[in-house]
């Protein structure tokens, strides 16, 4: 399948999931979730959904479990909104890039402070 079409479908799935997380899912166990990216396999059988969740590690795990349980609902809603013959299986993964970036930012600011104290 064409890479352009696969990317277009991935972007459409990302957009629809963002809308569904905001408006349709009313489960209180789902925290503040942001869809960071979607990777669709070339045969459209699977879609890896990378999500970022604000909160503690326990809240992140609980949100991921809840999203996995809501997979059937989300998949059927995507099937209604995007005209595909076969809707890909949704696989949710935590995206830790924001946490990693925050950690690097704290390290760099700590080094900057140390350097400024050495000059004084």
N, C-alpha and C positions, 0 to 999 in steps of 0.2 A: 504494500500500500504506500502511497505517496507520503513523503515526510511532511509536506506542506499540509495535506489533509489531516494527518495525525496531529500536528501541532494546532491546527484550527479547532479540532474536536477537543483537544486538551484545554485550550483556552475557553471554549464554550462550557465545558464541564466545570472549570474553575469558577467562571462567572455564575453559573447556576447554583453551585454549592454555596458560594458566598451569600447569594440571595436566600437560599433555603436555611442556612445557619442563622441568618438575621431574622427572618420572618416566620418560618414554618416550624422549626424545632423549638418546642416549648419545654423541653426536659430541663429541670433545674440542675441536674448533674453536669450539664454541659456548660463549661465556663466560657470565658471570652476566647473564641476560636477565630483564627484568621487562616484562610487558605493561602499558603505561600507558593505552591506550585502543583502541577499535575503532570505526570508522565504516563502516556498511554502507549501500550505495547503496539507493535506494528500490525498485529492482526486484530486489534481492538478488543482483545479478550480480557485485559486487565488494565486498570488505571490506578497508579499509585498516587495517593493524595497526601501531600506534605502539608501538615497543619502546625501552626504555632499556637500554643495555649498559654495564657497568662495565669500564674498561680504557682503553688508549691508543687513538688514532685508528685505528691499524692493526688492533688487535683488534676494534674496532667494525665496520670494513669487512669483516673476515674473517667475523665472526659474521653480518652481514647477508647476505653471499654464501652462507654455509652454510644460513641459514634459507630463502633463495630456492630453493636446491637441494632442501631438505626440504619444499617447498611441497606436492608431490603426496602425500607421506605424511601431512602435517598435515591437508590437505584431506580425505583419505579417512577419517582418524580422526575428524574433526569430523562428517563425514557419518554415521559409525556411531553417534556419541554424541548428535547432535542430529537429530531427524527432520525433514529438509527435503527437498523434492522436488529442488531444485537447490542444491548447496553453492556458496557464492560463491567466486570466485577470490580468493586471499589475496595482498595486496600489502603488503610489509613496508617500513616507514619508520622512520628513527631519530627518537626523541623527544629533543630537545635541551633541553627545559625545565628539567631538573635541572641541567645544566651552566650554563645561563643564570642560574638562581637562585643557584648557587654563586658565579658571577662577580659578581653584584650584591651578594651577602653580603660577599665579600672587599673590594669597593670601599667599601661602607658601613662596614665595620670599619676600613679604612684611613683613611677620613675621620674617623671617631670618634677614632682614635689621634692624628691630626694636630691635631684640635681640643683634645684633652686636653694635648698637648705645648705648644700655644700658650698655654693658661691657666697652665701651670707657669712 
